[in-house]
Amino acid sequence: MDLSLNPPTSKKNRLPAAPTVLVGAERREAERSEADRSAAPAKTVAKPLASTPAPNAEVVADAKRRAFTVEYKMRILSEADAAKGTPGGVGTLLRREGLYSSHLATWRREREAGMRQALAPKTRGPKSQRDPQQEELRQLRRQNEQLSDALRKAELIIEVQKKVGTLLGWPLPAADPDEKL
């Protein structure tokens, strides 16, 4: 037992530690709770430590998201569909399984999408590796390059004709402003 005059301090912040036993002092009128309206001083009752087991203080390091199997989802959906007729049946099912109504809504959407996908007509034969839009884009680019080449050649020929005409002294017609190219 520590007989020093200094009060015990906590290790973290060097402040005096909280008292372990609370004195049953009389409370003022404003501090009393509804159940504590008598003028008697508050009493503290200590429970014996040996009779109550200590709760497990271990905390799980990483919380794991629940994963539901397809069989479980289908079973719950069939039970929920069967419980629709009874009042409170779906709520009872959800409480029993620890689920939310949003789970049912999502699973119903997934089930419907799966049925649509399963019932969709399937094309036979191997899947095409080419994207038709990419193929069209490639073809248009190639055509654009060819037309750009032809235009460049035509402009070069026109320039040569203009130079030959000036060397030979042929007068060039004036550009008509109303004429569109």
C-alpha positions as CSV (number, residue, x, y, z in Angstrom):
1,M,0.0,0.0,0.0
2,D,1.3,3.4,-0.9
3,L,1.6,5.7,2.1
4,S,3.0,8.7,0.4
5,L,1.1,12.0,0.6
6,N,0.9,12.4,-3.2
7,P,-2.3,11.1,-4.7
8,P,-1.9,8.3,-7.3
9,T,-1.6,9.6,-10.9
10,S,-2.5,8.0,-14.2
11,K,0.4,7.0,-16.5
12,K,-0.9,8.8,-19.6
13,N,-1.4,12.4,-18.5
14,R,0.0,12.6,-15.0
15,L,-3.4,13.7,-13.5
16,P,-4.7,12.3,-10.3
17,A,-6.5,9.0,-10.9
18,A,-10.2,8.9,-10.4
19,P,-11.4,7.6,-7.1
20,T,-12.4,3.9,-7.1
21,V,-15.1,4.3,-4.4
22,L,-17.7,7.0,-4.7
23,V,-18.9,8.4,-1.4
24,G,-22.7,8.3,-1.0
25,A,-23.2,12.0,-0.6
26,E,-26.5,13.7,-0.4
27,R,-27.6,15.2,-3.8
28,R,-29.2,18.5,-4.4
29,E,-32.8,18.7,-5.4
30,A,-32.0,19.5,-9.1
31,E,-29.6,16.6,-9.4
32,R,-31.9,13.9,-8.2
33,S,-33.5,11.6,-10.8
34,E,-37.2,10.7,-10.8
35,A,-36.7,7.4,-9.0
36,D,-34.4,9.0,-6.5
37,R,-36.8,11.5,-4.9
38,S,-36.2,10.4,-1.3
39,A,-34.0,12.4,1.0
40,A,-31.8,9.4,1.8
41,P,-28.2,9.6,0.7
42,A,-27.2,7.6,-2.4
43,K,-25.8,4.2,-1.7
44,T,-23.2,2.3,-3.7
45,V,-23.4,-1.4,-3.8
46,A,-20.4,-3.4,-5.0
47,K,-21.0,-6.7,-6.8
48,P,-18.8,-9.5,-5.9
49,L,-16.2,-10.0,-8.7
50,A,-16.1,-13.8,-8.5
51,S,-19.8,-14.4,-9.2
52,T,-20.0,-12.5,-12.5
53,P,-17.8,-13.5,-15.4
54,A,-15.7,-10.8,-17.0
55,P,-17.0,-9.8,-20.5
56,N,-14.7,-10.6,-23.4
57,A,-12.9,-7.3,-24.1
58,E,-11.2,-8.6,-27.3
59,V,-12.1,-6.5,-30.3
60,V,-12.1,-8.0,-33.8
61,A,-9.3,-6.3,-35.8
62,D,-11.1,-6.1,-39.1
63,A,-14.9,-6.2,-39.5
64,K,-15.9,-8.7,-42.2
65,R,-18.8,-7.9,-44.6
66,R,-21.3,-10.7,-44.7
67,A,-21.4,-12.8,-47.8
68,F,-24.6,-14.6,-48.8
69,T,-24.6,-17.7,-51.1
70,V,-27.0,-18.0,-54.0
71,E,-28.8,-20.9,-52.3
72,Y,-29.3,-18.8,-49.2
73,K,-30.6,-15.8,-51.1
74,M,-33.0,-18.0,-53.1
75,R,-34.3,-19.7,-49.9
76,I,-34.9,-16.4,-48.2
77,L,-36.7,-15.0,-51.3
78,S,-38.9,-18.0,-51.5
79,E,-39.7,-17.8,-47.8
80,A,-40.4,-14.0,-48.1
81,D,-42.7,-14.6,-51.1
82,A,-44.6,-17.3,-49.1
83,A,-44.8,-14.9,-46.0
84,K,-46.3,-12.0,-48.0
85,G,-49.8,-13.2,-47.3
86,T,-49.5,-13.2,-43.5
87,P,-49.4,-9.9,-41.7
88,G,-45.9,-9.3,-40.3
89,G,-44.5,-12.4,-41.9
90,V,-41.8,-10.8,-43.9
91,G,-40.7,-8.6,-40.9
92,T,-40.5,-11.7,-38.7
93,L,-38.4,-13.4,-41.3
94,L,-36.1,-10.4,-41.6
95,R,-35.6,-10.2,-37.8
96,R,-35.0,-13.9,-37.5
97,E,-32.3,-13.9,-40.2
98,G,-30.8,-10.5,-39.2
99,L,-31.5,-8.9,-42.7
100,Y,-32.8,-5.6,-43.9
101,S,-35.6,-5.1,-46.4
102,S,-33.1,-3.6,-48.8
103,H,-31.5,-7.0,-49.0
104,L,-34.7,-8.4,-50.3
105,A,-35.2,-5.6,-52.8
106,T,-31.6,-6.0,-54.2
107,W,-31.9,-9.8,-54.3
108,R,-35.3,-9.6,-56.1
109,R,-33.7,-7.2,-58.7
110,E,-30.8,-9.6,-59.1
111,R,-33.1,-12.6,-59.5
112,E,-35.2,-10.8,-62.2
113,A,-32.0,-9.7,-64.1
114,G,-30.8,-13.3,-64.0
115,M,-34.1,-14.6,-65.3
116,R,-34.0,-12.1,-68.1
117,Q,-30.5,-12.9,-69.0
118,A,-31.2,-16.7,-68.9
119,L,-34.3,-16.2,-71.2
120,A,-32.6,-13.9,-73.7
121,P,-32.0,-15.4,-77.1
122,K,-28.5,-16.5,-77.6
123,T,-26.6,-16.2,-80.9
124,R,-24.9,-19.3,-82.2
125,G,-21.4,-19.5,-83.3
126,P,-18.2,-17.9,-82.2
127,K,-18.3,-14.4,-80.7
128,S,-16.9,-11.7,-83.0
129,Q,-13.6,-10.3,-81.8
130,R,-14.2,-7.0,-83.8
131,D,-16.1,-4.1,-82.5
132,P,-18.3,-2.8,-85.4
133,Q,-17.9,0.8,-84.4
134,Q,-14.1,0.5,-84.2
135,E,-14.1,-1.1,-87.6
136,E,-16.2,1.7,-89.1
137,L,-14.0,4.3,-87.5
138,R,-10.9,2.6,-89.0
139,Q,-12.4,2.6,-92.4
140,L,-13.5,6.2,-92.3
141,R,-10.0,7.3,-91.2
142,R,-8.4,5.4,-94.1
143,Q,-10.9,7.0,-96.5
144,N,-10.1,10.5,-95.0
145,E,-6.3,9.9,-95.5
146,Q,-6.9,8.9,-99.2
147,L,-9.0,12.0,-99.9
148,S,-6.5,14.3,-98.1
149,D,-3.8,12.8,-100.4
150,A,-5.9,13.3,-103.5
151,L,-6.6,16.9,-102.5
152,R,-2.9,17.6,-101.9
153,K,-2.0,16.2,-105.3
154,A,-4.8,18.3,-107.0
155,E,-3.6,21.5,-105.3
156,L,0.0,20.8,-106.4
157,I,-1.2,20.3,-110.0
158,I,-3.2,23.5,-109.9
159,E,-0.1,25.4,-108.6
160,V,2.0,24.0,-111.5
161,Q,-0.6,25.0,-114.1
162,K,-0.6,28.5,-112.7
163,K,3.2,28.8,-112.9
164,V,3.2,27.4,-116.5
165,G,0.5,29.9,-117.4
166,T,2.4,32.9,-116.0
167,L,5.6,31.7,-117.8
168,L,3.8,31.4,-121.2
169,G,2.0,34.7,-120.6
170,W,-1.5,33.4,-120.5
171,P,-3.7,35.7,-118.6
172,L,-5.4,34.1,-115.6
173,P,-9.1,34.7,-115.2
174,A,-10.1,36.8,-112.2
175,A,-11.6,35.0,-109.3
176,D,-15.4,35.4,-109.3
177,P,-16.6,36.4,-105.8
178,D,-20.0,34.8,-106.4
179,E,-18.5,31.4,-107.3
180,K,-18.3,28.9,-104.5
181,L,-15.6,26.4,-104.4
